[in-house]
Structures are given as structure tokens and as C-alpha cells.
Amino acid sequence: MGFTRFLGVCSPFEAEVWSILNGFLILLNKGYRRAIILTDNLEVAQILTDLDLEDSGITMLRRTQRIMRAEGMWKIKHIPRIRNLVVDRLAKLSLSWKSSLQVLNEAP
């Protein structure tokens, strides 16, 4: 499964947190309560792995942290960008489609 969402202008950090939050919401909606989330953004991986950190002032990061604490068993793992080609393809799709949210049954 994969998804795309057009975010407009935001930082790479914000885009990554948005994608993880959207991924959690899609998984929860489909009844999943466990997943391994792969991210090529080391800063995001570190912040979300350390759930003992005080809540962030960034709303979407705070919401993502709450879901991770309360809604199941989630693992965040950092992977090098070169090994995250599916995400790059999905990002390019979202730029061309510019739709709010597209869920795909199979990732490209």
C-alpha cells in the first residue's frame, strides 16, 4: 500500500512528519495496530523513537507522538535515502497530481 498527498510548501522535516502521521491514520482506519515505519530523515526517526521527549510545539509532531504512545505497536527505523526509492516515486506523483490524498493499493 502507498499514498500521496500534496502539501504545498513546507520543510523536509514537516513533510516527513506529515507523511508518517497520514500513514498512521490510514493504517488505523484499516484496522492495523502494528507497523514498522521507514524514514530517510534521521532527525524525524530520532525524535519519534525517543517517546520520552517532552511534547513538541509542532502540532502534527505532537499528534504523531500521541498515536505512537497510545494506539498500538509502532517502530520507526531510519534507512538511507538511496534505499527509499518508492517514497521518491510517491513524492513525484503527489507533485504532478496535486490532490489532497490518494491511497494506492500497491506502491509504485
JOWO-V643059 format. One record per residue. N is the residue number from 0. RES is the residue in three letters. D_CENTER is the distance of its C-alpha to the mean C-alpha in whole Angstrom. Layout:
N:RES:D_CENTER
N:RES:D_CENTER
//
This chain:
0:MET:13
1:GLY:11
2:PHE:10
3:THR:11
4:ARG:11
5:PHE:13
6:LEU:13
7:GLY:16
8:VAL:17
9:CYS:14
10:SER:14
11:PRO:12
12:PHE:10
13:GLU:10
14:ALA:8
15:GLU:6
16:VAL:5
17:TRP:6
18:SER:3
19:ILE:1
20:LEU:5
21:ASN:6
22:GLY:5
23:PHE:7
24:LEU:10
25:ILE:10
26:LEU:11
27:LEU:13
28:ASN:15
29:LYS:16
30:GLY:17
31:TYR:15
32:ARG:15
33:ARG:14
34:ALA:12
35:ILE:11
36:ILE:7
37:LEU:8
38:THR:8
39:ASP:11
40:ASN:10
41:LEU:13
42:GLU:13
43:VAL:9
44:ALA:10
45:GLN:14
46:ILE:13
47:LEU:11
48:THR:13
49:ASP:16
50:LEU:16
51:ASP:19
52:LEU:19
53:GLU:20
54:ASP:18
55:SER:16
56:GLY:18
57:ILE:15
58:THR:14
59:MET:11
60:LEU:10
61:ARG:13
62:ARG:12
63:THR:9
64:GLN:12
65:ARG:14
66:ILE:12
67:MET:12
68:ARG:16
69:ALA:17
70:GLU:15
71:GLY:16
72:MET:15
73:TRP:12
74:LYS:12
75:ILE:10
76:LYS:11
77:HIS:12
78:ILE:13
79:PRO:15
80:ARG:14
81:ILE:17
82:ARG:16
83:ASN:13
84:LEU:15
85:VAL:13
86:VAL:10
87:ASP:13
88:ARG:15
89:LEU:12
90:ALA:12
91:LYS:16
92:LEU:16
93:SER:14
94:LEU:17
95:SER:20
96:TRP:19
97:LYS:18
98:SER:17
99:SER:15
100:LEU:13
101:GLN:14
102:VAL:13
103:LEU:15
104:ASN:17
105:GLU:17
106:ALA:14
107:PRO:17
//
